[in-house]
Amino acid sequence: MQKDILNIKVIIAGRPYKMGISREKEEVIRKAADVINEEIKNYSHSYEFKDQQDLLAMIALQHAVSTLEIEREKSFREKEMEKKLQEIDDVLSTQLSI
């Protein structure tokens, strides 16, 4: 199992972070680090800040809000799909009992 672990280093806000990850996750982790660094750059041009911690906090908040919104939308869609499937099941049950 240890052979599946890849040791990488990503730079976030100018600081290196070493990580042991599965090979399958390398691309997405590097892409996520790039996204964060780009957002730091964008926030630094748009907002006043004392240090990079302020920018990282705003980015963390933005991503948490996005995650919660996606989860809420997913839950809504699952409930709607369950409702529609129940309606289909009711129609089929009625038709089969005739």
Sequence and secondary structure as in RCSB ss.txt:
>XXXX:A:sequence
MQKDILNIKVIIAGRPYKMGISREKEEVIRKAADVINEEIKNYSHSYEFKDQQDLLAMIALQHAVSTLEIEREKS
FREKEMEKKLQEIDDVLSTQLSI
>XXXX:A:secstr
 GGGEEEEEEEETTEEEEEEEEGGGHHHHHHHHHHHHHHHHHHHHHS  SSHHHHHHHHHHHHHHHHHHHHHHHH
HHHHHHHHHHHHHHHHHHHHHH 
